Amino acid sequence: MNPIIITTPEELRAIVSEAVSGVIPRTVSESKIDTITLSDAIELLRKYGYPTSKAKVYKLIASGDIPCKRYGNKLVFSRKELLEWAENQTKPKRDASNISLTLARSVGRKR
């Protein structure tokens, strides 16, 4: 025969909650949610140092240059894809090997 366990309602809730949370996750964590709206995408780009306007983003969407999806009539962006895209759009300010090559070419032309 199984022994009888005497417990308080709070302890019982904690035991049941622990058992259920092991089987069913409570909520989707914030880190797993990756989609953002157009206004959030513009804010995100500004926050990471890529200033842009709503009109510029619409032009990039129309040309297919910026990664986005449509959900009904709303535009949604993946935070990760958007930051990767922005990083790929930037170019280094100066490349030392390119500068020396350009100088070498210009010396030969000036004679």
C-alpha positions in Angstrom: 0.0 0.0 0.0 1.2 3.5 -0.8 2.0 5.8 2.1 -0.2 8.9 2.6 1.7 12.2 2.3 0.4 15.2 4.2 1.3 18.6 2.6 0.2 22.2 2.4 -1.6 23.6 -0.6 1.5 25.7 -1.5 3.8 22.7 -1.4 1.3 20.7 -3.6 1.2 23.6 -6.1 5.0 23.7 -6.2 5.2 19.9 -6.8 2.6 19.9 -9.5 4.1 23.0 -11.2 7.5 21.4 -11.2 6.2 18.2 -12.7 4.2 20.0 -15.4 7.0 22.4 -16.3 9.3 19.4 -17.0 6.8 18.2 -19.6 5.4 21.5 -21.0 7.4 24.7 -21.3 5.7 27.6 -19.7 6.2 30.3 -22.4 8.4 31.0 -25.3 11.4 32.8 -24.0 12.2 36.3 -25.3 15.4 35.1 -26.9 13.6 32.7 -29.2 11.3 35.4 -30.6 13.2 36.7 -33.5 10.7 38.6 -35.6 10.2 42.3 -35.4 8.0 44.9 -37.2 9.1 47.6 -39.6 9.4 50.3 -37.0 11.3 48.0 -34.7 13.6 47.1 -37.6 14.4 50.7 -38.2 15.1 51.3 -34.5 17.3 48.2 -34.4 19.4 49.4 -37.3 19.8 52.8 -35.7 20.7 51.3 -32.4 23.5 49.3 -34.1 24.8 52.3 -36.0 23.1 51.9 -39.4 20.9 55.0 -39.6 18.1 54.7 -42.2 14.6 56.0 -42.9 11.3 54.3 -43.5 11.4 55.3 -47.2 14.9 53.8 -47.6 13.7 50.5 -46.1 10.7 50.4 -48.4 12.9 51.0 -51.4 15.2 48.1 -50.2 12.2 45.9 -49.8 10.8 46.7 -53.2 14.2 45.9 -54.8 14.5 42.7 -52.8 17.8 43.8 -51.2 16.8 43.6 -47.6 15.6 40.3 -46.0 11.9 40.4 -44.9 8.7 38.4 -45.0 5.1 39.3 -45.2 2.6 38.2 -42.7 -0.7 39.1 -44.1 -0.3 42.7 -45.1 2.4 43.3 -42.4 6.2 43.2 -43.0 8.2 41.3 -40.5 11.9 41.0 -40.2 14.2 38.5 -38.5 16.4 40.3 -36.1 19.4 38.0 -36.8 19.0 38.2 -40.6 18.6 41.9 -40.5 21.8 42.5 -38.5 23.7 40.0 -40.7 22.5 41.9 -43.8 23.5 45.3 -42.3 27.0 43.9 -41.5 27.4 42.7 -45.0 26.5 46.1 -46.4 29.4 47.9 -44.7 32.8 48.2 -46.1 36.0 48.9 -44.3 37.0 52.6 -44.3 40.5 52.0 -45.6 42.3 48.9 -46.6 46.1 49.2 -46.3 46.9 46.7 -49.1 44.4 48.5 -51.5 46.0 51.9 -50.7 49.5 50.7 -51.5 48.4 49.1 -54.7 46.6 52.3 -55.8 49.7 54.4 -55.0 51.9 52.0 -56.9 49.7 52.3 -60.0 49.5 56.1 -59.8 53.3 56.4 -59.6 53.7 54.6 -62.9 51.1 56.8 -64.7 52.7 60.2 -63.6 55.9 59.7 -65.5 
